[in-house]
Amino acid sequence: MIKPLFEVVDEREFTDRDEELAFLWRLVERARDRRGYSYAVIARKGMGKTALLQRFYNDLFTQQDEVVPFYVSFAEFRADRGAKRFPLTTFIEYYFTTLVRQYIAFRLRRPELVQEYHHTIPTLQKLAADAGLDELETPLAAFCSLWEEKRFNHLLYYVIRFTRNFLGKQDRAPGLLIIDEFQVLVHIWDAEIAQIRDITDIYQQTAEAKWCPMVVTGSAVSLITETVMGGLLARRFGPYPLEPFDSEHSVEYAINLATLNHVPLHEGVAYAIHTLTGGNPHYVWCLLNSDALTGAGLTSLDLLYKVYEYEMNDPKGKLRGFWDVHFSTMARRVNAQGDALRLLYHLATHPAEEFNIHGMAAYFQREVSEVEEIMAMLEQADLVEWWIKGLYRRITDPVLADYIVQRYSTVLEQKSFAAFIAGFEADFRRKMGSLSNAVGHAAELFTIGLLTRFDGQEVEGRRCFGVEEGSVTLPRFDSVVNRSGIIFEGDHVEFDVVAEGKKETWLVEVRHRQKPLSTEDVEQFLRKVEQWAEEKRPALWLLSFAGFTAPADEQLEGLGIRHSDLSGFNRLADAVGYVHFPSRVAAPPGGD
């Protein structure tokens, strides 16, 4: 079956978000039982909110037939993307025809209808009549009557409450209403009263419908939070934060993109990209799709620096363009207040996690009320996060912090551009550390990602683990922990990865060096195991991406210890649906 919605993220690029998708499916189960509750997905720019909801809608459309999915996006009406006024009548027609068209598409199992935006009320009436969907006859006729009478305010309430009222009847299927860019509805132009209206409050009853709850999201965090958590919508929505990728999934996403784009990528650089971007999926995408990439790709930290420097400082850089657009919409407000610039710059250049407004007022020699006003303005611009009373979080987005320094350092500190670039590179080197350390972290993260996908799959023991004949069942683990250990006779005995499940515990050592693993390395591993084994009886797995010397391989086979090289790892990855560990670039000298 074709996908109902065109997804902004290629299916081959889509990474992680299993936990978020599982949460959304639980909402479907509750709606099916008519016990639904509405949620607002809260996330900063570039976190992949739209990609997540599009993937979820497509799955909901194609994988079940009990809950009717609706997906309405107002992205094309965002003012920060150049859209002009969003008239009330345009909203009414666009919103209602989208809902009706998607209902018909789902009932008829015709996914192509979802994206056929040209349908009007008359064509939808004909589609419904031809398909025998008699339940749509009355609501479509009512819409036409109100439209002809130009009772647009009445019609506004009618269309917003359509999903609630239409699916509320006992003989109708339940539904789930997804709205992307919900904050756009704060600025609807009503020609009848010649002013902007906020129509979000009208969704109160719609959000309360347990048989068709809502999932909303938006690109303006402060605005979407204020809209759905305050006013008449207060307590109608639960918040669901969408966090950046953790390091494991940042590395996986970078590898996916590099493979698709044919960009040589060192696994240590993939880990460094996570440090550089803070796990923001869009930032990772920008680096792996940069115009500054050469045939050498991202095989060293020097090459990564050149790409990042271009992306942040060249007007054509995607990262710079991302924030240039955002700042252009609020530059007047920030630039008009000199203290706002100084405060914003201070936040970007200091590493503490939060600050006290009273302390900042004293530091800048301003009244507390003035600092509070500035911080409220910066929060509304989605540049800082309010934490608890009197405290704000620092700028936790590393790319945003670098952008602010790039944009304002020459003005506020009167630096030359050359001096700025020198400081920019020094800061980059400080954050990145050494590549050998990044390589070790990356290898462990890949191993964790692989283990978390074990779930009863059968694999060939000899080819994957070097010991067992026949097949091996991969156990499901409840916990997979990096750098875990026990205290034994006063010493901390640590393994790279410890995976624990109901039936088995695995101790895993990960080696990523240029040379194959030797018998001396095996003996070192066995000494650690002896200490642990007095406490528990684990299964052992020794992973060496460079392989094993013949004596080491023979020793491990004789002891019955599972051991895998790069090819064994990748066979396991194929079995559980995980990415291959990259082999295009050899590991650097030294490091694990």
N, C-alpha and C positions, 0 to 999 in steps of 0.2 A: 504493500500500500504506500502511495506517495505521502509525503509529510504535508499536513494541512498548512502549517506556517513555514515560511522561509526562515531558517535560523541564522542569526547574525554570526554565530560561531560554527565553523565547519564541524561536523560530527567527529571527524578524525582529530580535531584539536581539543574537543571538549574533555576536560580533565577534572577528576574528583567530583565534589558536590554530591557524593553518594548520601551523606548524612542529611543534607538539605532536601534532596529529592525524597528520601524516606520520610522526612517530616511532612512534606507536602502530601505525600500519599496517605499519611495518617489523617490529614484533614479531609481527604476524599472519603475515607472510611467513616469518619464522623458525620459527614454530610449524607452519606448513604443511609445512615441510621437516623437521620434528621436530628442530629445533636451537634451540628457544626458550630464553629466559632471563627470569627474573622481575624486575620493577621495582617500586619504591615511589615514588609521586608525592609529593614533599615540597613543601608550600606552606603559607603562613600563612593565617589566616582571611580569607575573602572573596575569594580568588583565583579562584574558579570551578572548583574541582576536580570537584565533583559534576556541574556543567553540562558540563564537558569529557568526563567518562566516560560520561554519559548520551548525549550526542551521538555519541560513538564507538561505544557499544554499538548504538544504533539504526542507524548506518551499516553496522556489521559484520553486523547481522542482515539488512538489506535489500539490501545491495550485493554479497554473495557467498554461496556455499553450500558452501565447502570446510572452513571452520574454525567449529566450534560456539562461539558466544559465551555466556558466563554472566555475569550481573551480580547481585551480592548486596549490598544496602545494610543497614547496621545503624544508620542514622540515628535511627530511632524508638526505639532502645534506649539512646540517649545519656543519661547521668545529668544532664548539664548542661542538657538539654532537658526535665527533669522526669520521665524514666523511672525506675521503681523497679527492683528487682532483676531481672536477666536470668537466669532459671533455665536450667540446663543442658538440661533436657528441652525447653524452649521453643526454645532454640538448635538442638538436634538436628532437631526436626520442621520448624521454619521453614527451616533451611538446606537440608535434603535435599529437601523438597517444592519449594523454589524451583529447585534445580538440575534436578530431574526435569521439572518443568513447563516450564522454559525449553528443555530438550532436545527435548521433544515439540513445543513451539511452533515451534522452528527446523526440525525434520525435516518437519513438516506444513505449514510456511510459514503458520502461523496466529498472527500477532503479537498478536492480542487475548488469547491465553492467557497471555502474559507477565505481565499485570497482573490476572489472575483469581486472587487470593490465597486464595479460599475453597476451592480444591481440597484434598482430603485424600488420604491414601495410597490408600484404596479407589477414589476417583473417578479418580485418576491411573492406577491399575491398569486400570480399565475403558477409559480413553482410549487407553492404550498397546495394549491387546488389540484394541480396535476398529480401531485404525490399523495393526495388524500389526507393531508395533514389538516384536518378540519379544525383542530384546536387553535390554529392561527387565524382563522377567518375573523373572529370577533375582535381580537386586539389590533389587527391590521386595519379593519374598518374603523375602529375607534380612533386610531392615529390619523387616518385620512380626514375624518370628520373634524377633529380638533385643529388639524393643520389648515383646512379650508376656512375654518372660522377664525383663524389667526389667534387662537387662545394659547399662545406660546408658553406662558407661565404655567398654565394648567398642564400643558403637554410636557413641560420639563419634569414635573413631578411624576407624570405618568410613565415616561420612558425610564427614569432613574429607578423607579420601583417595579419595573416590568418583570425582572427575573424573580423578585420576591413574590409578586402577586400571581404571575403566570405559573410558576412551578409550585406554588403553595397549595394547590389543590391536590387532594389525596391520590387521584388517579394519574398524577404527573410524576415524572422522574425527578429526583433531586438534581442539584447542579452545583457548580463552583464558578464564581465570577472573578476573573483575574483582570486587574487594571494596572497597566504600566504607565508611569509618569502621571500619577494621580495628582501631583501638586499643580499641574497645569490648570486644573479646574478651579483654582483659587482666583484665576484671572479670566473670566468669561465676559465678553462684551455684550451687554443687553441694550440694543438700540432703542427699545421702547422707553427706557428710563435714561438713556444716554450716559451710562456709566458702567464701570467694571463690577462684576458680581463674583462673590465666592459661593459656588453652588455645592461645596463638599458637605455642608451640614444636611443637605437633603438626603444624603445617603444613610442617615441614621437608621431608618427602618430596614433598608436594604442590608446593611451590615448585621442587623439583628436576626436575619432570616436563618434559622438553624438548618433549613433544607437547601439553602443556597448561600453559604457564607462567601465572604470576599477575601481575596489576597491582593493587596495593593503595594506598590512600590513607587519610588521616585528618585530622581537624581539630586534633589536638594534635600539633604538630610535634615537640617534644622526645620525646613518648611514642612516636609512630610511628617516629621515627628510632631511638630506643633499642630498640624492639621488633624491627624488621626488620634492624637493622645489628648487633645484639648477640645474645648467647646462642646457642641452637641454630640460629637463622636467619641468623647472621653469614655473609656471603659468598653467601647464597642470593638476595639481592636487590641489584640495582643501584639507586642513587639517581637520581631524575629530578626536578630542581627545576622548579617551575612559578612563573615570575617574574611580577611585575606587568606591566601593559600598558606599552609604550613610549609616548612622547608622541603619535606618529602614531595609534596604535590607541586611546588614551584619547580623543583628539579625535573619531575616527570613532565610537566607542561613545557618547559624549555626544550627537553629532548624531543617531545612530540613535534613542536614547531620546527626545530632544527631538521628533523627527519623529513618533514613535509616540504620544507623550503630548500632542502639539499645544502644546508649550512653546516660545515664541519664545526663540531662543538665538543670541547673538552669537558668531561664530567665535573672536574673541579671548578671550571668557569660556570657551569650550570648552577652549582651551589653558590658561587659568588654572586650570580644574578639575583638569587633570592635575598641575599644580604643587601644588595644594592637597591632592590625594589620594594622590600618589605612584604613580598608575596602578592602584590597587586597584579592580577592577571593581565590587565591592559598594559601596564608598564613592561612586563615580560614580553608581551606580543610586540610592542614597539621596538624593543631591542633586537628581536629575532626577525623583524621585517624592516630594519633600518636601511636607508639608502646608503649609509656609510659602510655597510658590509662589503668585504672583498672576498676573493676566492679562498683566502685563508680562514674565513669564518671567524669563530670565537674560540680559538685554540690556545689563547694565552690571556693573562690579565692585561697585557699591553694592548692587545687588540680590543678587549672589552672596554678599556679606557677610551680608546679612540672613538669607538661607536657611541659610548655614553657622552663623551664631551661634545660630539657632533649633535646628538639628540637633544642635549640640554642648551647648547649655546648657538647653534645655527638656526636661523629663522625657518628653515625647512625641516627641522627636526620634529619628529612626531611627538616626542615627550614635551618639548617646548610648546608646540602648537596646542597640545591638549590643555595646558594651563594658561596659555595666552588667551584662548577663547574664554576660559572661566574668568580670568582677571579683567578682560575687556568689559564684562558685564557689571563689574563692581569697582572698577578702577577709580571712577570719579569719587565714590564714597570714601575709599581708602586714601586716595591722594589728597582729597580736600582736608583731611585731618592729619597733620604732620605727626602727631603723637601716635596715630594708628600705624603709620609706616614704621616708626621707631620700635613700637611694641611688637609688631609682627616680625620685624627683623630680629629683635632680641629673642623671641620665641624660637625662631628657626636656627639660631646660632648657639643655643644653650641646651645641654643634653638632659636636664632634669625632667622628670615625668609630669610634674604639675607645679603650679605656683599659686601663691596666695595674693589676692587682689590688694590687700593692705600693703604687703611687701612691695608689690610692683608700683603702687601709688607713691610710696616713699622713695623708691629707686628713681622714678621719673619725676619726682617732685610735683605730683599732681594730686588733685582731690580724688578720694576713693570713688565718688560718684562719676567722675570723668573717666576713670579706668573701667568702671563697670559698663558705662555707655559704649566705650570703644570695644570692649570684649563682646558685648551683645551684638554689635555690628559685625565683628569678625566671625562670630558664631553663625549669624544669619547668612554670611557669605561662605559657610562651610569650610572655614580655614582653621578654626579651633573647635575643641569639644568641651562643653560644660560637663563637669564631673559631679561634685557635690557643692553645697552652699559655700560660696567664697573661693572655690577652687576650680581651676580649669586645667584640663590636660594640656601638655605641651603639644607641639606639632609632631605627631607620631608617624606621619607619612614622610619617608626619607627623600623621595623625589620632590615632593612639595617643598620641603625645607631647602633642598639644593636650588630649586627654581627661585625661591624668594631671595636667597643669597645672590644668585646670578642676576636677578632683576634689579636689586636695590643696593648692592654693595658699593658700586661705583658712585652712587648718589650719597648714601649715608656715611660711608667711610672714605669717600673721595679716593678710591683705589683706581689705579690705571687698569685697563683691561688685561694687560700682561701680568700685573700683580694678581689680579683676580684668578686668571687661568692657573698661575703657579699654585695659589692656595687651593684651587679646585682640584688639581691633580694630587696635591699632598693629602687632602682630605680623602680622596678616593683611595689612595694607597693605604692610608691608615685603616679605613673601613674594610678593605679587602683582605689584609693580612697576607699570608703566603699561600701559594697555590697548592703546595703539598698538603697543608692542613685541610684545605677545601676538598681535595681529592678524597682524603680519608672520610670526611663527613659525607660526601656524596655517595661513596660506596656503601656506607652503613645505611643511608637513607633509602637507597635502592633495595637493599636487603629487607629493610622494614616494610617497604611498599610491597615487596613480593610476598612476605610472610602474612601480611594482613589479608591477602587474597586467597590464601589456602582455605579450602572449604569442601573437603572430601573428594577432590579430583584424583584420578588415577594416573600415575606417571610411570615410565619405565625406570626401575631402580638403578640398573647398571649404567645407563646413559646419563641419568641426572645426578646420581649420588655416588657412583663408582663402587658400590658394594653389593647391594641386594640384587638377586636374580628375580625376574618377574616384575610385577607391578608394586608400587608403593602408594598407599592412600595418604594424601596430604591432610593433616588434621586441621580443624578450625581452631584458631587461637582467640581467647577472650582479651588477652593483653599482649602487646608487642612493645617492648621498652628498649630504648637506646641507652647504652652505658649503664647497665644495672648490675648489682652484685650483692654479696653478703659479707658480714664481718666474721672472719674465721681466725680464732686465736689472736685477736687483736688487730689483724690485718684485713684490709678491704680487698676482697677477691672480686674482680670486675670482668664482665664479658661485654663484647661490643653490642650484642643484641640478646635479650632474653624473651622468649615467647612462651606464654603459659596458656594452656587450655584445660578443659575438664579432664581430658584423658592423658595429655602429654605436656611435658615441659621441654623446650629445646634451648640449649646453650649454643650460641652461634658466634664464631670468630670470623672476622672479615679482614682479608689481606688484599691490598692493592698496591703491589710493588712491581718493579720492572723484572725482577728475578723470580723464578718459580719457588714455591715454598719448599723448604728443606726439612730433613729429619730433625735438625735442631729446633726448628719452629714447631714441629709436631710435639717434641718432648716438652717444650715450654707450655704448649696448649694442654698437654696431659697433666702437668703438675697443677695447673689451675683447676682442671676438672676433678682431680683427686680431692682437693680441698672442698670443692662444692659438693661432690658426690657423698660426702659424709653427712650432709644436710638433706639432700634430695637425690632422686634417681632420674636424672634427665636424659633426653636424647641429645646426641652431639652432632653438630654440623660445622665443618670447617670449609670456608669459602675462600678460594684464592684465584683472583681473576687472571693472574699470570700463569696459573697451572701449578703443577707439583713436579719435583724431581722424581725420577724413577724410584729411588729408594724410599722417598716419602710416600709416594703413591702405594708402593708395596706394603709399607708399614701400616698405613691407614686401612688398607683393604684387609690385612691380617687381623687388625684389631676390630674390624667391623664398624669403623667410624665413617659416617657419611661425609663425603667431601666432593666439592664441585669446582670446576674451573669456569671460565667465561661461557663456554658452549653449554655446560650443564645449567648454569644460571638462566641462559636465554631459552633453553628447552622448557624449564620450569615456568618462565615468563609466558611462553606460548600456551602452556597448559592452563594457566590461571588468568590469562587475558591482561598481562602487564607488559610494560615497555621493555625492550632489550636494553641491557647495559651497553653504552656506546663503546665501540672498539676502534674508532677511526684514528684515535690519537693514543699513543702509548703513555703510561703513567710517568710522571717526572721522577728523577732519581730520588730515592729516600721516601719516607712517609709511608703510612699504612693506609 
